[in-house]
């Protein structure tokens, strides 16, 4: 049987030294002495006969070999965490908490009745429901926080089940100059108008969806805030139809006719990031969501 030369603790120390920019900061975070961290990394390099770090000034930098080994070590740490979580799920009959990441555009009228139906059977499980936007949802999936995610942003390599489509339309106040165009609006003309956008909830957001070329943009965290500004005559915004249909019906807001982009549709899907170790509550709620899906399999 193969006996490893290194320990998981050594790899975690290496990860901390890199993540926190050096031995001093890593030692504070790990509540260890700086000398013990130096010794652990030095021993790791000696056991592998590979230089992983080089110190320049007061900061430690990864070597090329270190970059490769660090990436693989992160997978190792994650696999051990997953294994321990699996054991926890096996040992408990019902999970005490279920963490749900819900894309802000996911319709409440779909989810709320399901949660109400789930409540009598939840056996006291606490639901932590977090509104997320764009790559913020991917972040919670990749970090392992979410047990269930309802999102249109699917990280690479993650399986998902389509649930429903959400249609977005560009809207503004009826007094906005853009609302009085007889011909479809040239997208280049939008550049000169105020655009209201919804903030991506990721710590390091990546802008890769939607039209974001306006020279003047106001960023808000909720659709309700965007709608409030629009109803006051400020700017234009792409919003889910289910959030603005009553304002369109009343005439408080109007839909813009933009050349090549009068609406866009996104598919919301269910993701179970921990599908191999789902607790019974997570599985029950996931099955209830899938049973109500509006898209064919």
C-alpha positions as CSV (number, residue, x, y, z in Angstrom):
1,X,0.0,0.0,0.0
2,X,1.3,3.5,-0.9
3,X,2.3,5.6,2.1
4,X,2.3,9.3,1.4
5,X,5.4,11.4,2.2
6,X,3.4,14.5,2.9
7,X,0.4,15.4,5.0
8,X,-2.8,17.3,4.3
9,X,-1.8,19.9,7.0
10,X,1.4,20.7,5.1
11,X,-0.6,21.4,1.9
12,X,-3.1,23.6,3.8
13,X,-0.2,25.6,5.3
14,X,1.2,26.1,1.8
15,X,-2.2,27.3,0.5
16,X,-2.5,29.7,3.4
17,X,1.0,31.2,2.8
18,X,0.1,31.8,-0.8
19,X,-3.4,33.0,-0.2
20,X,-2.4,35.5,2.6
21,X,0.7,36.8,0.9
22,X,3.4,35.4,3.1
23,X,4.3,33.5,6.3
24,X,3.5,36.4,8.7
25,X,-0.1,36.9,7.7
26,X,-0.8,33.2,7.3
27,X,0.6,32.5,10.8
28,X,-1.9,35.0,12.2
29,X,-4.9,33.5,10.4
30,X,-3.9,29.9,11.3
31,X,-3.0,30.9,14.9
32,X,0.4,29.3,14.5
33,X,3.9,30.6,14.9
34,X,5.7,31.8,11.8
35,X,8.6,29.5,12.4
36,X,6.2,26.4,12.4
37,X,4.9,27.4,9.0
38,X,8.4,27.9,7.7
39,X,9.4,24.5,8.9
40,X,6.3,22.8,7.5
41,X,6.8,24.3,4.0
42,X,10.5,23.6,4.1
43,X,9.9,20.0,5.1
44,X,7.3,19.7,2.3
45,X,9.7,20.8,-0.3
46,X,12.4,18.5,1.1
47,X,10.1,15.5,1.1
48,X,9.1,16.2,-2.5
49,X,12.5,17.3,-3.6
50,X,10.7,20.2,-5.4
51,X,11.0,23.9,-4.8
52,X,7.5,25.3,-4.4
53,X,8.1,28.8,-3.0
54,X,10.8,31.4,-3.4
55,X,11.1,34.4,-1.1
56,X,11.7,37.8,-2.6
57,X,12.0,40.5,-0.1
58,X,9.3,39.8,2.5
59,X,6.9,38.0,0.3
60,X,6.8,34.3,-0.8
61,X,6.1,33.6,-4.5
62,X,5.2,30.3,-6.2
63,X,7.6,28.7,-8.6
64,X,6.2,27.2,-11.8
65,X,6.2,23.8,-10.2
66,X,4.6,25.3,-7.1
67,X,1.7,26.6,-9.2
68,X,1.0,23.2,-10.6
69,X,1.3,21.5,-7.2
70,X,-0.8,24.1,-5.4
71,X,-3.7,23.6,-7.9
72,X,-3.7,19.9,-7.3
73,X,-3.5,20.4,-3.5
74,X,-6.6,22.5,-3.5
75,X,-8.5,19.7,-5.2
76,X,-7.1,17.3,-2.5
77,X,-8.3,19.6,0.3
78,X,-11.7,20.0,-1.3
79,X,-12.1,16.2,-1.7
80,X,-11.3,15.7,2.0
81,X,-13.8,18.4,3.0
82,X,-16.4,16.7,0.8
83,X,-15.6,13.3,2.3
84,X,-16.1,14.7,5.8
85,X,-19.3,16.4,4.9
86,X,-20.5,13.1,3.4
87,X,-19.8,11.4,6.7
88,X,-21.8,14.1,8.5
89,X,-24.7,13.6,6.2
90,X,-24.6,9.8,6.7
91,X,-24.6,10.3,10.5
92,X,-27.5,12.7,10.7
93,X,-31.0,11.8,9.7
94,X,-32.0,15.3,8.6
95,X,-29.7,18.3,7.9
96,X,-30.1,21.2,10.4
97,X,-29.6,23.8,7.6
98,X,-30.3,24.0,3.9
99,X,-28.5,26.8,2.0
100,X,-30.2,28.1,-1.1
101,X,-28.8,30.6,-3.6
102,X,-31.5,32.1,-5.7
103,X,-30.9,34.3,-8.7
104,X,-32.6,37.6,-8.2
105,X,-34.5,37.2,-11.4
106,X,-36.0,33.9,-10.4
107,X,-39.8,34.5,-10.0
108,X,-41.1,34.5,-6.4
109,X,-44.5,33.3,-7.6
110,X,-42.8,30.0,-8.6
111,X,-40.6,29.4,-5.6
112,X,-42.8,30.7,-2.7
113,X,-45.6,28.2,-3.0
114,X,-43.1,25.4,-3.1
115,X,-41.4,26.6,0.1
116,X,-44.8,26.9,1.8
117,X,-45.5,23.3,0.8
118,X,-42.1,22.2,2.0
119,X,-42.4,24.0,5.4
120,X,-44.7,21.4,7.2
121,X,-42.2,18.6,6.3
122,X,-38.9,20.4,6.9
123,X,-38.5,19.0,10.4
124,X,-37.1,22.2,11.8
125,X,-34.4,22.6,9.2
126,X,-33.3,26.3,8.9
127,X,-33.4,27.6,5.3
128,X,-30.8,30.2,4.5
129,X,-32.0,31.9,1.3
130,X,-29.6,34.3,-0.4
131,X,-30.4,36.5,-3.4
132,X,-27.6,36.4,-5.9
133,X,-26.8,38.0,-9.2
134,X,-24.9,36.6,-12.2
135,X,-21.4,35.4,-11.2
136,X,-22.3,35.8,-7.5
137,X,-24.4,32.6,-7.8
138,X,-21.5,30.8,-9.5
139,X,-19.2,31.9,-6.6
140,X,-21.5,30.4,-3.9
141,X,-21.6,27.1,-5.9
142,X,-17.9,27.0,-6.4
143,X,-17.2,27.8,-2.8
144,X,-19.4,25.0,-1.7
145,X,-21.8,27.1,0.3
146,X,-25.0,26.4,-1.6
147,X,-26.9,23.1,-1.2
148,X,-29.4,24.3,-3.9
149,X,-28.9,27.0,-6.5
150,X,-31.6,28.4,-8.8
151,X,-29.7,30.2,-11.5
152,X,-28.9,30.9,-15.1
153,X,-25.2,31.1,-14.4
154,X,-23.9,27.6,-14.4
155,X,-20.2,27.1,-13.6
156,X,-18.1,25.0,-16.0
157,X,-18.3,21.3,-15.3
158,X,-21.5,21.6,-13.1
159,X,-24.6,19.6,-13.9
160,X,-28.0,21.3,-13.9
161,X,-31.7,20.8,-14.5
162,X,-33.6,23.4,-16.5
163,X,-36.7,24.8,-14.6
164,X,-38.2,27.8,-16.5
165,X,-37.4,30.7,-18.8
166,X,-37.4,34.3,-17.6
167,X,-37.9,37.0,-20.2
168,X,-36.2,40.4,-19.8
169,X,-37.4,43.6,-21.5
170,X,-35.9,47.1,-21.7
171,X,-38.2,49.6,-20.0
172,X,-38.3,53.3,-19.1
173,X,-40.6,56.0,-18.0
174,X,-43.2,57.2,-20.7
175,X,-41.7,60.7,-20.5
176,X,-38.2,59.5,-21.3
177,X,-37.0,60.7,-24.7
178,X,-36.3,57.1,-25.7
179,X,-40.0,56.3,-25.3
180,X,-41.0,58.6,-28.1
181,X,-39.0,57.0,-31.0
182,X,-41.1,56.0,-34.1
183,X,-38.4,53.7,-35.3
184,X,-36.5,50.9,-33.5
185,X,-33.8,52.6,-31.3
186,X,-30.2,52.3,-32.6
187,X,-28.2,50.6,-29.7
188,X,-25.5,53.3,-30.3
189,X,-28.0,55.9,-29.2
190,X,-28.4,54.2,-25.8
191,X,-24.8,55.0,-25.0
192,X,-25.8,58.6,-24.3
193,X,-28.6,57.7,-21.9
194,X,-28.6,56.8,-18.2
195,X,-28.6,53.0,-17.7
196,X,-29.8,51.4,-14.5
197,X,-28.0,48.0,-13.9
198,X,-28.2,45.4,-11.2
199,X,-25.0,44.7,-9.1
200,X,-23.3,41.4,-9.5
201,X,-23.1,39.9,-6.0
202,X,-19.7,38.2,-6.6
203,X,-16.7,39.3,-4.7
204,X,-14.8,39.6,-8.0
205,X,-17.6,40.0,-10.6
206,X,-17.0,39.2,-14.2
207,X,-19.1,41.2,-16.7
208,X,-20.0,38.9,-19.5
209,X,-23.8,39.2,-19.8
210,X,-26.1,41.9,-20.9
211,X,-25.6,45.3,-22.6
212,X,-23.3,47.5,-20.5
213,X,-22.1,50.2,-22.8
214,X,-23.8,53.3,-21.5
215,X,-21.4,56.1,-20.5
216,X,-23.5,56.8,-17.4
217,X,-24.6,53.9,-15.3
218,X,-26.2,53.7,-11.9
219,X,-25.8,50.4,-10.1
220,X,-28.4,49.1,-7.6
221,X,-28.7,45.9,-5.7
222,X,-32.5,45.2,-6.2
223,X,-35.0,45.3,-9.0
224,X,-37.3,47.3,-6.8
225,X,-34.7,50.1,-6.5
226,X,-34.3,50.1,-10.3
227,X,-38.1,50.3,-10.8
228,X,-38.3,53.2,-8.3
229,X,-35.8,55.2,-10.3
230,X,-37.5,54.3,-13.6
231,X,-40.9,55.4,-12.2
232,X,-39.3,58.8,-11.3
233,X,-38.2,59.2,-14.9
234,X,-34.6,58.2,-14.4
235,X,-32.9,56.1,-17.1
236,X,-33.7,52.8,-18.7
237,X,-33.1,49.2,-17.6
238,X,-33.6,45.6,-18.7
239,X,-35.9,43.9,-16.2
240,X,-37.7,40.6,-15.8
241,X,-41.3,40.8,-17.3
242,X,-42.8,39.3,-14.1
243,X,-41.3,42.3,-12.1
244,X,-42.6,45.0,-14.4
245,X,-45.8,43.6,-16.0
246,X,-48.1,45.5,-13.7
247,X,-46.3,48.8,-14.4
248,X,-46.4,48.2,-18.1
249,X,-50.2,47.4,-17.9
250,X,-50.8,50.6,-15.9
251,X,-48.7,52.8,-18.3
252,X,-46.3,53.8,-15.5
253,X,-43.5,52.2,-17.5
254,X,-43.2,51.5,-21.2
255,X,-41.2,48.9,-23.2
256,X,-38.5,50.2,-25.5
257,X,-38.2,49.0,-29.0
258,X,-34.5,48.5,-29.4
259,X,-33.1,47.4,-32.7
260,X,-31.9,43.8,-32.4
261,X,-32.7,43.5,-28.7
262,X,-36.4,44.1,-27.8
263,X,-36.2,41.3,-25.3
264,X,-33.9,38.5,-24.1
265,X,-34.7,35.2,-22.5
266,X,-32.6,33.2,-20.0
267,X,-33.1,29.7,-18.7
268,X,-33.2,29.2,-15.0
269,X,-31.9,25.9,-13.8
270,X,-31.6,23.9,-10.5
271,X,-28.1,23.0,-9.4
272,X,-27.3,20.6,-6.6
273,X,-23.5,21.3,-6.0
274,X,-23.3,18.4,-3.5
275,X,-25.4,15.8,-5.5
276,X,-23.4,12.9,-4.1
277,X,-24.1,13.8,-0.5
278,X,-27.4,15.5,-0.4
279,X,-29.3,15.4,2.9
280,X,-32.9,14.2,2.9
281,X,-34.3,17.7,3.2
282,X,-32.2,19.1,0.3
283,X,-33.3,16.1,-1.8
284,X,-37.0,16.6,-0.9
285,X,-37.0,20.3,-1.7
286,X,-35.1,19.7,-5.0
287,X,-37.6,17.1,-6.0
288,X,-40.5,19.4,-5.3
289,X,-38.9,22.1,-7.4
290,X,-38.3,19.7,-10.3
291,X,-41.9,18.5,-10.1
292,X,-43.1,22.0,-10.8
293,X,-40.7,22.7,-13.6
294,X,-42.1,24.5,-16.6
295,X,-39.6,23.2,-19.2
296,X,-39.7,19.8,-20.6
297,X,-36.8,17.5,-19.8
